[in-house]
Amino acid sequence: MSSRSQEIDSRAADWAAKRNLRDLTPAEEAEFYAWLKADPRHLGAFGRAEGILARLERVAGAAIGELRPDLGAAEPGLLRRRTVLAGSIAASIAAAGLVGTSLWRRNQADGLATAATFVTGKGQTREIVLADGSVLTLNTSSKVSVEFTTDQRRIRLERGECLFDVAKNRRRPFVVVAGDTQVRAVGTSFSVSMLPRRPLQVLVREGVVELKRADTEAVWVGASTQALAPREAPIVAESISSTKLERSLEWQYGRIALDNQTLQDAADEFARYSDVRIVVDPAVANRTVTGLFASNDPVGFAKAAAAVLKLQVEVNNSEVRISGRSDATTVGKS
């Protein structure tokens, strides 16, 4: 690795640690963006540093919010914490051989990443900053491949679920391919979900996207809209409340939002995030639940649901069983 590359990665690690610990001052914010614009390699290095920091925090079991203490008397501790974080990030970059060396191929003309693949395991989420400034947030057990050309930013969702916050660039549309459906945007925020035994789902948070299949007319979908694209059936779009839309995206914060869903549906949803199975007695499988729950805590969910529904819970190392009868029909937990 050249000394210049080491310097860029070290600076990127420092910025990632600093931004993680606290909000930047206006002067620091200006300095940060000036640094990003100064060299096309800076954004890619910063994206790698952010990704490594997220992985380090998952390993340490620390949430992002827990690493943002108040300023003031804690400032010396913050500086020490930032130094440790920056050093850990830089060391991880070096140990991984710059992490993306085997995945990223650089276009020397414009500095954009031309090819990359990103994957999450069960229970993981991952945020990736692309070289154009767009941000991808992958949900559990997901995989995307990225390919930038001179006239298009093309993302293929191989499996799972991803939230796309797209940097505007009218000359280079942002296209997500999922199965036989293509979702096209210029600059917007939307998610695409491609899960087994479910229709393809697109949630548009901001802006407008175009959904298209081969030999069919395009369907334009605006903000606060859910579009479903079942196999061998027309694409259907419907408006939803902003509250419902945001609850559907709670997974990016490690939470599952249930809205009058059956215990069996809830068990299936938790199975996406944990190897601890929730087994529901068929006699109570249609009882419904509503609330917000930690996606990595199926046992906690089962106990909370059972407590309100007056059901029985049996827990062992890899399985939690819900059984019994109750006149109650809903559990609510905020």
NUTINU-414982 format. One record per residue: x, y, z of N, C-alpha, C, O in turn; residue in one letter. Coordinates in steps of 0.1 Angstrom, whole numbers, plus 5000, padded with zeros to 4 digits. Example, Ala and Ser with C-alpha at 12.3 -4.5 7.8 and 13.67 -1.06 7.14 Angstrom:
// residues 2
513249435078512349555078513249675078514249675085a 512849785071513749895071512950005079513450115080s 
***
This chain:
// residues 334
500949885000500050005000500950125000501950135007m 500550234992501350354991501150435003500150425010s 502150525006501950615017500750705016500150745026s 500450745003499350835001498050755004497150815010r 497950625000496750555003496550535018495450545024s 497750515025497650495040497150625046496450625056q 497650735041497250865046495750895045495050935054e 495250855033493750875030492950785039491950825045i 493350655041492650565049492650605064491650595071d 493850665068493950705082493050825085492350835095s 492950915075492151035076490650995076489851045083r 490350905067488950855066488550785080487350805084a 489450715085489150645098488850745109487950735117a 489650855109489550965119488151035117487451055127d 487751065105486451125103485351035107484351085113w 485450905103484350815107484250805122483050805127a 485350795129485250795144484650925150483850915159a 485151035145484751165150483151185148482451225157k 482751155136481251165133480451065140479251095143r 480950955144480250855152480050905166479050875172n 481050965172481051005186480151125189479551135200l 480051215180479351345182478951415169479551375159r 478051505170477751595158478951685155479551745165d 479251705143480351795139479951935141478751975139l 480852025144480652165144480452215130480952145121t 479852335128479752385114481152395107481252355095p 482152435114483452445108484052305104484552285093a 483752205113484252065110483452005099484051935090e 482152035098481351985087481852045074481951965064e 482152165073482652225061484052165057484252135046a 484852145067486152085065486051935060486751895051e 485051865066484751725062484351715047484951645039f 483351805043482951795029483951845019484051805008y 484751945024485851985015486851875013487351855002a 487151795024488051685022487451575013488151525005w 486151555014485551455005485651494990485951414982l 485451624987485451674974486951684968487151694956k 487851684977489251714973489851604964490751634956a 489351484966489951374959488851264957488251224967d 488651214945487551104944487850984952486850904954p 489050964957489350844965488850854979488650764986r 488650984983488251004997486950945001486750895012h 485950964992484550914995484550764997483950705006l 485250694988485350544989486050505001485550405008g 487150575005487850545018486950565030486950485039a 486150675029485250705041484150595042483850555053f 483650555030482650455030483150325036482450255044g 484350285033484950165038485150175053484850085061r 485550295058485750315072484450315080484450255091a 483350365074482050365080481650215082481050175092e 481850145071481350005071482149925081481549835089g 483449945083484249875093483849915107483749835116i 483550045109483150085122481850025126481649985137l 480850005116479649935119479849795123479249745133a 480749725116481049585120481749585134481449495142r 482649675137483349675150482349695161482449625171l 481349775159480349805169479449685171478949655182e 479049615160478249495161479049395169478449325178r 480349375167481149275174481149315189481049225198v 481249445192481349495206479949495212479849525225a 478949485205477549485210477149625214476249645222g 477749735207477449865210476549925200476749915188a 475449995204474650065194475150205191475950265199a 474850245179475350375174475050485184475950565188i 473750485189473350595198474150595211474350695217g 474550475215475350465228476750525227477350545237e 477250545214478550595213478550745210479550805205l 477450815212477250955210477051025224475951085225r 477951025233477651095246477651245244478051305234p 477151315254477051455254478451515255479351455260d 478551635249479851705250479951775263479151765272l 481051845266481251915278482351855286483551845282g 482051815298483051755307483651625302484751585305a 482851555293483351425288484251445276484751345270a 484551565272485351585260486751515260487051455249e 487551515270488751445270488551295268489351225260p 487551235274487151095272486751075257487150965251g 486051165252485651155238486851155229486951075219l 487851235231489051235223489751105224490251045214l 489851045236490450915238489750805230490250725224r 488350815232487550715225487650725210487750625203r 487750855205487850875190489250815186489250755175r 490250835194491550785190491550635189492150575180t 490950565199490850425199490050375187490450275180v 488950435185488050395173488850415160488850325152l 489450525158490150555146491250455144491450405133a 491950425155493050325154492550185150493150115142g 491350145156490750015153490350005139490549905132s 489750115134489250115120490450105111490450025101i 491450185113492650185104493250045104493649995094a 493349985116493949855117493149755110493649665103a 491849765111490949675104491049685089491049585081s 491249815084491449835070492649765065492649695055i 493749785073495049725069494949575069495449505060a 494349515080494249375081493449305070493649195066a 492449385065491549335054492149365041491449335031a 493249415040493849445027493049555020492749535008g 492649655027491849765022490449715020489749785012l 490049615026488649565026488149535012487849415009v 487949635004487349614991488249594980487849604968g 489549564982490449554971489949444961490149464949t 489449334967489049224958487649254952487249184942s 486949354957485649374952485549504943484749504934l 486249604947486149734940487149744928488349714930w 486649784917487549814906487349964903486250014900r 488450044903488350184902488350234887489150184879r 487450324884487450394871488350514873487950614879n 489550514867490450624868489950754863490450854867q 488950744854488550874848487650954858487851074858a 486850884865485950964874485950924889485350974897d 486750814892486950774906485750694911485750664923g 484750664903483650594908483950444909484650384900l 483350374919483450234920482750174908481550204907a 483350084901482650024889482049884892481149844885t 482449824903481849694906482149654921483249684926a 481049604927481249564941480049464945479049464938a 480349384955479249294960479249314975480249324982t 478049324981477849334995476849235001475849204994f 477149175012476349065018476149085033477049145039v 475049055038474849045052474348905056473748835048t 474748865068474348735074473048745081472548855082g 472548635087471348645095471548735107472448715114k 470548825109470648915120471449035118471549115127g 472149045107473049165105472349265096471449235088q 472649395098472349495089473649565086474649565093t 473649635074474949695070474649815061473749815053r 475349925064475150055057476450075048477550065053e 476250095035477350115026477150255019476150285014i 478250335019478250465012478950434999480150394998v 478250454988478750434974479650554970479550664976l 480350534960481250644955480550764950481150874949a 479250754946478550864941477750934952477151044950d 477950894965477250954976475950884980475350914990g 475450784972474250714975474550624987475750584989s 473550584995473750505007472850385005471650395003v 473350265007472650145007472550085022473650085028l 471350045026471249985039470649845037469549835033t 471449745040471049605038470449545050470949565061l 469349475049468749405060469349265061470249235054n 468849195070469349055073469348965061468448975052t 470348885060470448785049470248835035469448785028s 470948945032470749015019472049015011473149005017s 471849034998473049044989472749134978471649124971k 473549234975473449314964474749324956475849314962v 474649344943475849374935475749504929474649544925s 476849584928476849714923477649724910478749674910v 477149794900477949814888477649954883476549984879e 478650044882478550174877479150184863480250134860f 478350234853478850264840478850414838478450484847t 479150454826479250604823477850654822477650784824t 476750574820475450634818474450574828473250604827d 474850484837473850424846474550374859475750324859q 473850384870474250324883473350204885472150214888r 473850084884473049964883473249874896474449834898r 472249844903472249764915471449634912470249644908i 471949524915471149394915470949344929471849314936r 469649334933469249274945469149124943468249074937l 470149054948470148904946469248834956468548744952e 469148894968468148834978468048934989468849024991r 466948914996466748995009466049135006465149144998g 466549235014465949365015466949475016467949455023e 466749585009467649695009466949825008466049845000c 467449925016466950065015467950145007469150135010l 467450214998468350294989468050444991466950494989f 469050514995469050664996469950714985471150714986d 469250754974469950784961470450924960469651014961v 471650944957472251074953471751114939471751034930a 471251244938470651284925471751294915472851344917k 471451244903472351254891471451224879471351104875n 470851324873469951294862470651234850470051174841r 471951254848472751204837473051054839473450984830r 472851004852473250864855472150804864472250804876r 471050754858469950704866470450584875471350524872p 469650574885469950464895468950354893467750384895f 469350234889468450124885468750004894469849964896v 467649964901467749834909466949724902465849744898v 467649614900467049504893466849394904467749354911v 465549344905465249244915464349144908463149174904a 464849024905464148924898463848974884464749024877g 462548974880462149024866461649164866461149214856d 461849234877461449374879462549474880463549444886t 462449584873463449694873462849814880461749864876q 463549874890463149994897464150104893465350084896v 463650214887464550314882464250444890463050484891r 465350514894465150644901466350734897467350684891a 466150864899467250954897467850994911469050984913v 466951044919467451084933466151064942465251144941g 466250974951465050944959465450854971466650824973t 464450804978464650714989463550604988462350634989s 463950484987463050374986463650244990464850234990f 462850144993463350014997462749904987461649924981s 463549804985463049684977463249564985464349544991v 462249484986462249354994461849244985460849234978s 462849144984462549024976462848904985463948854987m 461748844990461748745000461048614995460048634988l 461448505000460748374995459248384999458848425010p 458448334990457048314992456248444994455148444999r 456948554990456248684991456448764978457448744971r 455448844974455648924962456749024964456949074975p 457449064953458349174954457649304959456549334955l 458349364969457749484975458649604973459849594976q 458049724969458849844968458149944977456949974975v 458850014986458250114994459050244991460250254991l 458250344987458850474983458650574994457550614997v 459850625000459750715011459850855005459050945010r 460650884995460751014989460851004974461350904969e 460351104967460551114953459651024945458650984950g 460050984933459250904924460250794918461350824914v 459750674917460450564910459550504899458350514900v 460250444890459550374879459750224880460950174881e 458650144880458750004881458449954867457449994860l 459249854862458949804848459449664847460449614853k 458649584840459049454836459149444820458649534813r 459749344816459949324801458549324795457649244799a 458349394784457149384776455949434783454749404780d 456049514794454949574800455149724802456349774801t 454049804804454249944805454749974819454449904829e 455450084820456050124833454950174843453950224838a 455150154855454250204866455050304874456150264879v 454550424875455250524883454750534897453450534899w 455550534907455150524921455750644928457050664928v 454950714936455450834943455650804958455550694962g 455950914965456250904979455050844987453850864983a 455350784998454350725007453450624999452250625001s 454150544991453450444983454050304985455350294986t 453250204985453750064985453350004972452150004968q 454349944965454049864953454349724954455449684960a 453449634950453649494950453749434936452949474928l 454749354934454949294920454949144922456049084921a 453749084923453748934923454148874910454048934900p 454648754911455048684899453848654890452848614895r 454048674877452948644868451648714871450548664869e 451748834877450548914880450949064879452149094880a 449949154876450349294874450849354886450649314898p 451649464884452149544896451049624901450249694894i 450849624914449749704921450449794931451249764939v 449949924930450450024939449350084948448250104943a 449650114960448650184969449350284978450450254983e 448650394981449150484991449050435005448150365008s 450150465013450050425027450450545035451150635030i 450150545048450550655056452050655058452650555058s 452550775061453950785063454350715076455450665077s 453450705086453650635098453850485095454750425100t 452950425087453050285084454350255076454950155078k 454650355067455850335059457050325067457950235066l 457250425077458350425085458450305094459550255097e 457250255099457250135107457750015099458349925105r 457450015086457949905078459449905076460049805072s 460050015079461550035077462250035091463450065091l 461549995101462149985115463249885115464149895124e 463349795106464449695106465749755105466749695110w 465949875099467249935098467749985112468950005114q 466849985122467250015136467249895145467249905157y 467149775139467149655147465749625153465749555163g 464749665147463349645153462449585143462549605131r 461449505148460449445139459149515143458749515155i 458449575134457149635137456049545132455949505120a 455149505142454049415139452749495140452549565149l 451849475130450549545130449449455128449049415117d 448849405140447749315139448049185131447249135124n 449349135133449749015126449648895135449748905148q 449448775129449248655137450548615144451648655140t 450448535154451648485161452448405151453748415152l 451848325142452648255133453348345123454548315120q 452748445118453448545110454548605117455648625111d 454348645130455448705138456548605139457748645138a 456248475142457348375143458148365130459348355131a 457448365119458148365106459048485104460148475098d 458548595108459348725107460648715116461748755111e 460548675128461648655137462648555132463848565134f 462148455124463048355119464048415109465048355106a 463748525103464648595094465848645101466948665094r 465748675114466748745121467548655131468648695136y 466948545135467648465146467448315143466448275137s 468448235148468348095147467548035158467247915158d 467148115168466248065178464848065173464248175170v 464247945171462947935165461847965175461847925186r 460748025170459548045177458547945172458147955160i 458147845180457247745175455847775182455747785194v 454847795174453547835179452547715178452447655167v 451847695189450847585189449747635179449247745179d 449347545169448347575160447047625166446347705159p 446747585178445547635184445547785187444447845188a 446747845188446747985191447548065180447848185182v 447847995169448648055159448048185152448748265147a 446648195153445948305147445748415156445148515152n 446148405169446148525178446948635172447948605166r 446548755173447248865167448048955176447748965188t 449149015171450049095179450249225172450349235159v 450449335180450749465174451849525183451649525196t 452849575178453849645186455249645179455349605168g 456249705186457549715181458449635190458549655202l 459249545184460049455191461449445186461749465174f 462449415195463849395190463949275182463549165186a 464549285170464549175160465449065165465348955160s 466449095174467348995178466948925191467748865198n 465648945195465248895208463948815207462848865212d 463948705200462648625198462148575212460948565213p 462948545221462548505234461748615241460748585247v 462348735241461648845247460348875241459348905248g 460248865228458948885221457948775226456848815229f 458348655226457448545229456948555244455748535246a 457848595253457348615267456448735268455448725275k 456648845261455748955261454448925256453448955261a 454448855244453148825238452348725247451148735248a 453048625252452348525261451848585273450748545278a 452548685279452148745291450748825289449848815298a 450648895278449448965275448248875271447148895274v 448648775263447548685257447248575267446448485264l 447948565279447748465289448048325282447248235284k 449148315276449548185270450748135278451248195287l 451248015274452347955280453547955271453447945259q 454747975277456047985270456947885276457147875288v 457647805267458647715271459947745263459847745251e 461047765270462247805263463347705266463647665277v 464047675254465347595256466347665248466147785243n 467547605245468647675239468347735225468847845222n 467647655217467447695203465947715199465647725187s 465047705209463647705205462847765217463147745228e 461847835213460847885223459447855218459047885206v 458647785226457347745222456247825229456347855241r 455247865222454147935227452847845225452647795215i 452147825236451047735236450047785246450347875255s 448847725246447747755256446647825249446547835237g 445647865257444447925252444148055259444548075271r 443548155252443248275258442048345251441848315239s 441248425258440248505251440748625245440048685237d 441948665249442548795244442948765229443148655225a 443048875222443348865208444548945203445048925193t 444949045212445949135207446949165218446549185230t 448249175215449149235224449749365219450049365207v 449749465227450249595223451449635231451449635243g 452549665224453749705231454449815223454649795211k 454749925229455350035222456850045225457550135220s 
***
